[in-house]
Amino acid sequence: RNATETVRCTLESLDVTGPFFVKDCDGAFKHTIRAGNYVVALKLTSENRKHVYDLPRMSFVEESDGILTNICEKHVMSDLVCTGGYSF
C-alpha cells in the first residue's frame, strides 16, 4: 500500500468525519495545527538551509497568492520545501 491508501484506511477504521492532520514519519518540525486544507512548507533561507538535510530527496512546492499550485518530489523547483505535514 502507499501512504494515501494507509491514510484512507485509517480514517475509515476510526470513523473520522471531521478535519484531520497527517504527518510523514521521516522528519520533524514545529507546527501549530489549524483547521483547513493546506500543506506545511518551509521557506528556505541561508540560515535554515543548514538544518535541512538531503535537499535533492525532498519534495518542493510552488504557490501563487498563498494557494498551492504544484508539489513535486525530488525536483528542486522553488525555495519552499514540503515538511510532510498535510491538513484536510
N, CA and C atoms as an extended XYZ file, in Angstrom:
264
Properties=species:S:1:pos:R:3:atomname:S:1:resname:S:1:resid:I:1 pbc="F F F"
N         0.837       -1.198        0.000 N   ARG     1
C         0.000        0.000        0.000 CA  ARG     1
C         0.869        1.244        0.000 C   ARG     1
N         0.299        2.325       -0.503 N   ASN     2
C         1.017        3.599       -0.470 CA  ASN     2
C         0.471        4.460        0.681 C   ASN     2
N         1.088        5.618        0.878 N   ALA     3
C         0.723        6.483        2.005 CA  ALA     3
C        -0.732        6.941        1.933 C   ALA     3
N        -1.208        7.246        0.740 N   THR     4
C        -2.594        7.700        0.584 CA  THR     4
C        -3.574        6.619        1.004 C   THR     4
N        -3.307        5.405        0.598 N   GLU     5
C        -4.161        4.272        0.957 CA  GLU     5
C        -4.139        4.027        2.466 C   GLU     5
N        -2.978        4.159        3.075 N   THR     6
C        -2.860        3.977        4.524 CA  THR     6
C        -3.699        5.003        5.275 C   THR     6
N        -3.635        6.264        4.846 N   VAL     7
C        -4.437        7.319        5.483 CA  VAL     7
C        -5.922        7.028        5.296 C   VAL     7
N        -6.325        6.654        4.097 N   ARG     8
C        -7.739        6.361        3.836 CA  ARG     8
C        -8.235        5.232        4.738 C   ARG     8
N        -7.481        4.158        4.815 N   CYS     9
C        -7.874        3.016        5.653 CA  CYS     9
C        -7.965        3.409        7.125 C   CYS     9
N        -7.017        4.211        7.587 N   THR    10
C        -7.019        4.651        8.980 CA  THR    10
C        -8.238        5.513        9.273 C   THR    10
N        -8.543        6.459        8.390 N   LEU    11
C        -9.708        7.324        8.591 CA  LEU    11
C       -10.995        6.510        8.608 C   LEU    11
N       -11.100        5.534        7.718 N   GLU    12
C       -12.293        4.695        7.680 CA  GLU    12
C       -12.411        3.831        8.933 C   GLU    12
N       -11.295        3.236        9.352 N   SER    13
C       -11.358        2.341       10.512 CA  SER    13
C       -11.652        3.099       11.802 C   SER    13
N       -11.241        4.349       11.891 N   LEU    14
C       -11.505        5.167       13.079 CA  LEU    14
C       -12.781        5.985       12.948 C   LEU    14
N       -13.444        5.885       11.796 N   ASP    15
C       -14.690        6.605       11.522 CA  ASP    15
C       -14.527        8.114       11.685 C   ASP    15
N       -13.422        8.641       11.165 N   VAL    16
C       -13.150       10.080       11.230 CA  VAL    16
C       -14.015       10.798       10.200 C   VAL    16
N       -14.723       11.822       10.646 N   THR    17
C       -15.581       12.571        9.722 CA  THR    17
C       -15.226       14.055        9.664 C   THR    17
N       -14.397       14.523       10.556 N   GLY    18
C       -14.041       15.943       10.599 CA  GLY    18
C       -12.648       16.192       10.066 C   GLY    18
N       -12.114       17.362       10.353 N   PRO    19
C       -10.776       17.730        9.888 CA  PRO    19
C        -9.712       16.798       10.477 C   PRO    19
N        -8.607       16.635        9.754 N   PHE    20
C        -7.503       15.826       10.263 CA  PHE    20
C        -6.179       16.331        9.703 C   PHE    20
N        -5.111       15.996       10.420 N   PHE    21
C        -3.756       16.402       10.052 CA  PHE    21
C        -2.908       15.146        9.925 C   PHE    21
N        -2.161       15.046        8.832 N   VAL    22
C        -1.297       13.897        8.568 CA  VAL    22
C         0.152       14.372        8.574 C   VAL    22
N         1.021       13.613        9.238 N   LYS    23
C         2.440       13.938        9.297 CA  LYS    23
C         3.250       12.750        8.818 C   LYS    23
N         4.111       12.971        7.809 N   ASP    24
C         5.060       11.939        7.389 CA  ASP    24
C         5.933       11.546        8.572 C   ASP    24
N         6.397       10.324        8.580 N   CYS    25
C         7.182        9.844        9.724 CA  CYS    25
C         8.684       10.093        9.578 C   CYS    25
N         9.132       10.619        8.461 N   ASP    26
C        10.578       10.716        8.227 CA  ASP    26
C        11.153       12.121        8.417 C   ASP    26
N        10.541       12.908        9.257 N   GLY    27
C        11.058       14.248        9.521 CA  GLY    27
C        10.426       14.814       10.779 C   GLY    27
N        10.917       15.972       11.199 N   ALA    28
C        10.382       16.625       12.394 CA  ALA    28
C        10.329       18.126       12.170 C   ALA    28
N         9.293       18.761       12.674 N   PHE    29
C         9.155       20.204       12.590 CA  PHE    29
C         8.136       20.661       13.623 C   PHE    29
N         8.199       21.929       13.992 N   LYS    30
C         7.217       22.524       14.897 CA  LYS    30
C         6.116       23.152       14.059 C   LYS    30
N         4.874       22.924       14.483 N   HIS    31
C         3.739       23.486       13.752 CA  HIS    31
C         2.527       23.508       14.673 C   HIS    31
N         1.794       24.590       14.658 N   THR    32
C         0.522       24.666       15.356 CA  THR    32
C        -0.573       24.285       14.367 C   THR    32
N        -1.254       23.197       14.652 N   ILE    33
C        -2.277       22.702       13.721 CA  ILE    33
C        -3.491       23.612       13.773 C   ILE    33
N        -3.961       23.999       12.598 N   ARG    34
C        -5.183       24.790       12.471 CA  ARG    34
C        -6.065       24.112       11.423 C   ARG    34
N        -7.341       24.345       11.497 N   ALA    35
C        -8.271       23.738       10.553 CA  ALA    35
C        -8.051       24.302        9.159 C   ALA    35
N        -8.300       23.494        8.149 N   GLY    36
C        -8.203       23.948        6.769 CA  GLY    36
C        -7.471       22.949        5.902 C   GLY    36
N        -7.472       23.203        4.624 N   ASN    37
C        -6.764       22.380        3.650 CA  ASN    37
C        -5.456       23.068        3.305 C   ASN    37
N        -4.347       22.458        3.713 N   TYR    38
C        -3.054       23.067        3.426 CA  TYR    38
C        -1.926       22.049        3.543 C   TYR    38
N        -0.780       22.412        2.997 N   VAL    39
C         0.459       21.656        3.103 CA  VAL    39
C         1.445       22.527        3.869 C   VAL    39
N         2.121       21.957        4.845 N   VAL    40
C         3.108       22.709        5.623 CA  VAL    40
C         4.417       22.731        4.835 C   VAL    40
N         4.908       23.929        4.567 N   ALA    41
C         6.150       24.088        3.803 CA  ALA    41
C         7.092       25.023        4.555 C   ALA    41
N         8.362       24.836        4.312 N   LEU    42
C         9.397       25.669        4.911 CA  LEU    42
C        10.066       26.480        3.816 C   LEU    42
N        10.070       27.796        3.969 N   LYS    43
C        10.768       28.649        3.011 CA  LYS    43
C        12.257       28.589        3.337 C   LYS    43
N        13.053       28.124        2.388 N   LEU    44
C        14.494       28.007        2.595 CA  LEU    44
C        15.147       29.373        2.639 C   LEU    44
N        15.997       29.565        3.636 N   THR    45
C        16.798       30.771        3.760 CA  THR    45
C        18.240       30.330        3.995 C   THR    45
N        19.154       31.247        3.908 N   SER    46
C        20.555       30.889        4.150 CA  SER    46
C        20.740       30.399        5.587 C   SER    46
N        19.923       30.881        6.509 N   GLU    47
C        20.033       30.477        7.916 CA  GLU    47
C        19.488       29.065        8.163 C   GLU    47
N        18.290       28.766        7.668 N   ASN    48
C        17.707       27.458        7.980 CA  ASN    48
C        18.140       26.348        7.015 C   ASN    48
N        18.722       26.701        5.902 N   ARG    49
C        19.131       25.706        4.905 CA  ARG    49
C        20.109       24.684        5.490 C   ARG    49
N        20.955       25.105        6.423 N   LYS    50
C        21.941       24.196        7.013 CA  LYS    50
C        21.287       23.123        7.887 C   LYS    50
N        20.006       23.310        8.248 N   HIS    51
C        19.287       22.339        9.065 CA  HIS    51
C        18.415       21.400        8.226 C   HIS    51
N        18.356       21.634        6.935 N   VAL    52
C        17.565       20.786        6.038 CA  VAL    52
C        18.525       19.834        5.340 C   VAL    52
N        18.340       18.560        5.590 N   TYR    53
C        19.264       17.554        5.073 CA  TYR    53
C        18.748       16.916        3.798 C   TYR    53
N        19.664       16.583        2.926 N   ASP    54
C        19.375       15.813        1.711 CA  ASP    54
C        18.327       16.482        0.816 C   ASP    54
N        18.556       17.748        0.488 N   LEU    55
C        17.612       18.508       -0.345 CA  LEU    55
C        17.204       17.809       -1.635 C   LEU    55
N        18.106       17.145       -2.346 N   PRO    56
C        17.682       16.507       -3.598 CA  PRO    56
C        16.596       15.444       -3.421 C   PRO    56
N        16.419       14.918       -2.223 N   ARG    57
C        15.408       13.886       -1.986 CA  ARG    57
C        14.107       14.461       -1.441 C   ARG    57
N        14.059       15.755       -1.224 N   MET    58
C        12.883       16.397       -0.631 CA  MET    58
C        11.818       16.660       -1.705 C   MET    58
N        10.613       16.976       -1.222 N   SER    59
C         9.545       17.449       -2.098 CA  SER    59
C         9.519       18.967       -2.015 C   SER    59
N         9.242       19.602       -3.126 N   PHE    60
C         9.159       21.056       -3.197 CA  PHE    60
C         7.769       21.459       -3.654 C   PHE    60
N         7.336       22.627       -3.193 N   VAL    61
C         6.015       23.119       -3.561 CA  VAL    61
C         6.134       24.469       -4.243 C   VAL    61
N         5.171       24.751       -5.072 N   GLU    62
C         5.021       26.075       -5.685 CA  GLU    62
C         3.662       26.597       -5.250 C   GLU    62
N         3.605       27.897       -5.060 N   GLU    63
C         2.343       28.526       -4.671 CA  GLU    63
C         2.188       29.854       -5.395 C   GLU    63
N         0.938       30.275       -5.469 N   SER    64
C         0.620       31.567       -6.050 CA  SER    64
C        -0.437       32.208       -5.173 C   SER    64
N        -0.125       33.367       -4.609 N   ASP    65
C        -1.053       34.077       -3.719 CA  ASP    65
C        -1.534       33.193       -2.571 C   ASP    65
N        -0.624       32.367       -2.026 N   GLY    66
C        -0.964       31.518       -0.886 CA  GLY    66
C        -1.688       30.234       -1.219 C   GLY    66
N        -1.846       29.948       -2.506 N   ILE    67
C        -2.544       28.732       -2.936 CA  ILE    67
C        -1.533       27.782       -3.570 C   ILE    67
N        -1.521       26.537       -3.104 N   LEU    68
C        -0.637       25.519       -3.651 CA  LEU    68
C        -0.961       25.279       -5.117 C   LEU    68
N         0.046       25.393       -5.968 N   THR    69
C        -0.174       25.166       -7.394 CA  THR    69
C         0.550       23.925       -7.905 C   THR    69
N         1.570       23.459       -7.159 N   ASN    70
C         2.324       22.291       -7.616 CA  ASN    70
C         3.117       21.719       -6.451 C   ASN    70
N         3.271       20.411       -6.436 N   ILE    71
C         4.148       19.739       -5.487 CA  ILE    71
C         4.865       18.643       -6.250 C   ILE    71
N         6.163       18.585       -6.082 N   CYS    72
C         6.957       17.642       -6.868 CA  CYS    72
C         8.042       17.026       -5.987 C   CYS    72
N         8.141       15.713       -6.025 N   GLU    73
C         9.134       15.001       -5.237 CA  GLU    73
C        10.460       14.929       -5.979 C   GLU    73
N        11.535       15.166       -5.246 N   LYS    74
C        12.903       15.018       -5.743 CA  LYS    74
C        13.222       15.904       -6.942 C   LYS    74
N        12.613       17.078       -6.981 N   HIS    75
C        12.885       18.039       -8.054 CA  HIS    75
C        12.841       19.439       -7.446 C   HIS    75
N        13.987       20.098       -7.379 N   VAL    76
C        14.053       21.442       -6.802 CA  VAL    76
C        13.432       22.420       -7.793 C   VAL    76
N        12.270       22.982       -7.424 N   MET    77
C        11.572       23.888       -8.334 CA  MET    77
C        11.202       25.201       -7.657 C   MET    77
N        11.535       25.317       -6.362 N   SER    78
C        11.231       26.555       -5.647 CA  SER    78
C        12.069       26.585       -4.373 C   SER    78
N        11.840       27.615       -3.558 N   ASP    79
C        12.525       27.683       -2.269 CA  ASP    79
C        11.606       27.249       -1.135 C   ASP    79
N        10.529       26.546       -1.462 N   LEU    80
C         9.584       26.032       -0.475 CA  LEU    80
C         9.693       24.511       -0.405 C   LEU    80
N        10.150       24.006        0.735 N   VAL    81
C        10.305       22.561        0.939 CA  VAL    81
C         9.090       22.041        1.691 C   VAL    81
N         8.515       20.967        1.195 N   CYS    82
C         7.401       20.316        1.873 CA  CYS    82
C         7.946       19.621        3.127 C   CYS    82
N         7.367       19.912        4.278 N   THR    83
C         7.836       19.327        5.533 CA  THR    83
C         7.214       17.965        5.819 C   THR    83
N         6.163       17.632        5.112 N   GLY    84
C         5.474       16.370        5.356 CA  GLY    84
C         4.251       16.523        6.222 C   GLY    84
N         3.745       17.728        6.390 N   GLY    85
C         2.519       17.971        7.150 CA  GLY    85
C         1.399       18.361        6.202 C   GLY    85
N         0.268       17.690        6.346 N   TYR    86
C        -0.875       17.909        5.445 CA  TYR    86
C        -2.150       18.004        6.264 C   TYR    86
N        -2.945       19.025        6.028 N   SER    87
C        -4.200       19.214        6.750 CA  SER    87
C        -5.370       19.167        5.759 C   SER    87
N        -6.412       18.485        6.194 N   PHE    88
C        -7.607       18.344        5.339 CA  PHE    88
C        -8.858       18.569        6.170 C   PHE    88
